[in-house]
Amino acid sequence: VTDAFRKGQVGLGLGVNQIAGAAGFLIGPIIGGLLTEWSWRWVFLFNVPLGIFGALWGIWRLREPVRPLARQHFDWFGSISLTIGLSGTLLAMTMLAFPILSQPITITILIVGIVSLILFALIEPRIQEPIVKLRLFRDRLFLLANLSGLLNGIARGAVLFLLIFFLQGPYGQDPLRAGLLLTPFGAAFMIIGPLSGRLSDRVGSRILAPIGLGISSIGLLGLTTIGPSTPYWLLALYMALMGGGSGFFVSPNTNAIMSSVEPHTRGAAAGILSMLNNTGQMLSIAIVFPLALSAVPMAAMMQVFIYGGGMSQFPAALAIFLHGVHLAFFVSFGLSAIAMIVAALRPAH
């Protein structure tokens, strides 16, 4: 997207591109709710033909506007060590919260993951053609924009999942209606994203990014107060603030990252951006879900999320679940506030 638009219109292009992601936020939970009415397995099977179509379409239609400098060797060490490090660490963190494997095995996986990440950080700068160009982080704008994006990913990554659990649990909604009730988040994200992207072409991201994170933080703080009796208009307002704030942040922040590097390193920059976004969302699930669900009895979770019907049969579990959800939202609020401070420290561009 950055290469396809000329300088001064990159934010506009990123904002338009963001509409596709926002459409996913908007339509995904609704389709997921419909599919769950038949079987939860269809939620996964439904993505198979879409993934195949997307891969074939990309091979057929996508072209590189910027020619690479030269043919490069693949960084096998970096690829393997980073994959083992990230997957091992994230898997172990999840397993420590929801024990499936024995604790010694989980701790071993965690140690292997951490050691792999340390080796990656030590050796990767010495690789002639590294898979992750760590030297890009010497640029203060690139560093702080990616760090604020990572923190935002951790803060926001698990929120929609928690809201689905809340809507199907204390709010007593079926999967389809729960998906429909999430519409304010995706709608606000879709409306604000293109506007903030276009605005970032004129004023940069130094002002827009922290404002967006501040708005999102207000929405997250509001979610720490929700309960079964919360009127939907208030819940919708909190979701719209969170979605609109995220939309106000993402396009300007991506514009800043991609504009801070040379054209021939944009592929590496995009790879780092994607990796940190995905890592943030995975860390969010590994951190936030245990806070919200680890103390909830398994029978209550099965009743709510497999069989449906709300939590009326488990009044004791309801209080535990709400306490966990409020704590998880408060942690997300804190991370979003830190991301706002980091975003405000970036230089102008």
N, C-alpha and C positions, 0 to 999 in steps of 0.2 A: 504494500500500500504506500509506504514512504517513497519508494522509487517511482511509483506510477503517477505521483502528483508532484508538480513543480513547487519550488520553495515559496512559502507564503500560503500554500493551500494544503499542506500536509495534515494540519489539524482537521480541516474539512473532510478530507478523505478518511482519516481515522474515525471521525465522528459518524460518517455514513457507514463505515465498516462495523462500527459498534452497534448499529441497528440490528445487524444479523445476530450478534450475541444477545442483545436485549430481547429479540424475538424468541430466542431459545428460552430465556428466563420466563417469558410470558406464556409460551405455548407448551414448554416441556412439562411443567407440573400438571397441566390440564390433560395432556395426552397420557402422562403417567397415571393419573387418577382413573382415566377411562380403561387403560390396559389392566390396571389392578383389579377392576371389576371382574375381569375374566380370570386372570392369574398373574401373580407377581412375576412369574418367569417371562411374560411377554414384555415387561419393561426392559429386559436385557436383549431378548430376541429381536425386538423392534429395531434396535440400533444396528444390527448386522447388515441388512441391505443398505441402510443409509451410509454406513461406513464404507462399504464397497463402492457405492455410487460416488461418494465424495472423493475417494482415492482415484478412481478412474477419470472423473471429471478434472481433477487437479492435474493429472498426467497429461491429459489432452489439451487443456485450455491455458494452464499457467505457464508463463514465459518469464525468464529473468531479464528485466530491463537493463541491469548493470552486468557487464561481462566480468567474470572472476579474473583475478590477476594472473593466476597460473593454476595448473593442476596440482592439487595438494594431496599429501599422504594422510590416511586416516589415523587418528590418534586412538589406537586400541587401548593403551594403558589408561588414558583419561576416561574413555567411554566405559570401560569395565569397572574401574575403581569408583567412578562417580555413581554408576548404576548400583553397585553393591552397597556403597556408602549410604545413598539416599534411601533405597528400598529397605535395607537392613535396619537403619535407624528408625524410619517411620513405622515399619512393621513391628519392631520391638516395643516402641512407645505405645502402639495400639494394643499389643498383646499384654503389656503390663497393666493396662487399665481393664481389659476384658480378657482374662486368662483363658486361653484355649490350649496353648502348649505349656509344658512344665516350666517353672521359673528358671531353672538352670539353662534350659535351651533358649528361653527368651533373652536372658542376660548375655548368653554367648552370641546370639544374633546381634544384640545391641553393641557389644564390644567389637565384633567384626565390622559393623557398619561405621562406628566412630573411627576405628583404625584406618579403614578404607578412605574415609573423608580426609583424615590427617595426611595420609600418603598422597592423596590427590592434591591437597593444598601445597605440600612440600615439593613434589616432583613436577607438577603441571607447568609452573613458570619456566622450567628448564627445557620443556619440549619445544622443538622448533616450530611445529604447526599444531598447537594445542586445540582440543575440541572446545574448550572454554578459554577465551582470551582474557585472562585475569588482569592484564595490563590496562584494559579498558576502565577498570575501577579506579585508576589513578586520577581520572577526571572527576572532579567533585560533583558536578551536576549529574553525571551518569551514576555515580555511587549513591548519592542521596535519593535520586529519583527511583532507583531500583530498590533501595532499602525501604522507602516509604511504600512502594508497591508490594513488597514482601509482607510488611506489617499489615497493610490493608487486606492482603489475601488471607493472612492468619485471622484477622479480626472478622472478616465477612464470609470466609469460606464455608463454615458450617451453619451459618445463621438460617439459611433457607431450610436446611434439613431440620433444625430445631423448631422452626415455625411450623413445618409440616407435622412434626410430632406433637407440638402444642395444639394445633388445630384438630388433629385426630384424637388427641387425648383429652385434656381438660375442656376443650371447646366442643368435643363430641361430634365432629363432622366426619363424614365418609371421605374416602380418598379423593373422589372426583370433586366434591365441593371444597375440600381443603385446597386442592390445586387452583380452583377458581378464585378462592379468597386471597391467594398470593398475587393476584393481578396488579395491585398498586405498585409493588416493587418493580416488576418488569416494565410497566407502563411508564413510570417516572424515569427509569434508566433509559428507556428508548427515546423519550422526549428530550431529556436534558443532554444526553451524550453528543448528538450532532451539534447542538448549540454551543456547548463548551469547547468542542473541537474547533469549530470555526472561530470562536473567541480567542482560543489559544494562539492562533496564527497572528492575531493583532497585539495581544498583551503578554504572551508567553505563559508559562505555567507557574511562576513563582507565587502569584497571587491566587490563581484559580485552584491549584492543587490543594493547598491547606484549607481554603474555603469549602471545597467539596468534602474533604475529610471531616471538617468541623460539622457540617450539616449531617453527614452520615453518623457521626458520634452522637449527635442529639437524638437521632432516631433510635440508635442502639440503647442509649440511656433510657429512653421511653419504654423500650421493650423489657427493661428490668422490672417494670411495675405491672405487667399484664397478668390477668387471671381469668378464670371461667366467666366472671361477670363483666369483663371489660367490653364496652360497646364496640361494635365492629368499626365504626367510623374512626374511633381513636386508634385502634390497631392498624387500620388502613393508613392513617396519617403517619404513624411511626414507620411503617413499611415504605411509604412514599418518600419520607425524608431519607431513609437509608438508601433506597434505590436511586433517588435523585442526586444525593450527595456522592454516591459511587460513580454515577454517570458524569458528574461535574469534575471528578478527579481523574478517571481512567484515560480519557482522550488527551487532555493536556499533559498528563504524566508520560504517556506513551510518545507523544510528540516530542517532549523534552529529551527522552532517552534516545530516540532515533535521530534527532537533529544534532545530538552531541557527538556523533561519531562520523567518520569518513564513509562515503558511499560503499567502498569495498569491504568495510567491516560491519555493514548493517545486518548481514546475515548472522554474524556472531552475536551482535547486540540483540537481535530478535530472539535468537536461541536462548540467551541468558535471561531475557525478559520472560519468555515462555516458561523456562525452567523454574524461575523464582516464583512466578504466579502459581504454577502447579504445586510447587513445594509448599507455598503458603497455604493453599487450600487443603493439602494433605495434613500439614501440621495443625491446621485449624480443627480438623476432624479428630486427630490424635489427642489434642489438648482439650477441646471444648466438650466433646461427647462424654468422656469420662466424668467431667464435672457435672453434667446434666443427668446422666443415666446410670452411673455405676451403682448407686444405692437403690435404684428402683427394682422391685422384685421381678424376676423373669416372667412369672405368670401374668403380671399386670402388663408388661410390654407385649407379650404374645396376644393378650386379649385386645389391646388397643391397635397394634400395628399389623397383626395377621388376621384376626377375626373381626375387628371393628367393634363399634359400639361405645366408644368413649371409656372413661375411667370411673363411671358411677359405681361399679362393683368393687372398686378398690379405693375407698376414701382415704385410708392411711397412705397408700402409694401416691395419691394425688398431691398431698402436702409435700412429700419427699421430692416428687418430680418438679413441682413448681419452684421449690427452693433451689434445686439443681439448675433448672433453666434460667432462673434469675441470676444465679452466680455465673453461669456461662455467658449470658448476655453482658454482665458487668465486666467480666474479663475481656470480652470483645470490645466493649466501650473503651477500656483502658488502653488496649492495643491500638485502637483507632485514634485515640487522643495522642499517643506517642507518635504514630505515623504522621499526624498533622504537624507536630512540632518538627519532626525530621524534614517534612516537605517544605516547611517555612524556612529552613536553613539553607536551602539550595540557592546557588547564585542565579542572577537574572540571565535570560538568554533571548 
